[in-house]
Amino acid sequence: MKLLLDTHYLLWAANEPARLPKAVRDLVDDRKNEVLFSAASIWEVAIKNSRGKQDFRADASVLRRALLDTGYTELPITSEHAVTSEHLPPIHKDPFDRMLVAQAEYEGVTLLTNDRKLAEYPGPIRRV
């Protein structure tokens, strides 16, 4: 199964793996699964860290390198993803989260999140 981690799960996986729910750790550690991270998450970390947001305290380039070194696959943002995001219902206002939903939908991968609002979207989203 292909799994796309939301931004908070990525930050925890890279910096504080003990914060990940056991179910997420089990899915990530299962070698049958391919773990993806979105360029949108790296962009979100870069922007929010530069603005001093406490829960996004990470160097985006170091985070990206750590995820790649761990074996995660980077999912670029494409124009198809942008077009898919246009048709999403207005459940969540955060553009980064909306992009993650669009990418999961377009690519047919499962988005793992702890965000209740994000989990309200139909499609391949799993709140863990």
Secondary structure, 3 states (H helix, E strand, C coil): CEEEECHHHHHHHHHCHHHCCHHHHHHHHCCCCEEEEEHHHHHHHHHHHHCCCHHHCCCHHHHHHHHHHHCCEEECCCHHHHHHHHCCCCCCCCHHHHHHHHHHHHHCCEEEECCCCHHHCCCCEEEC
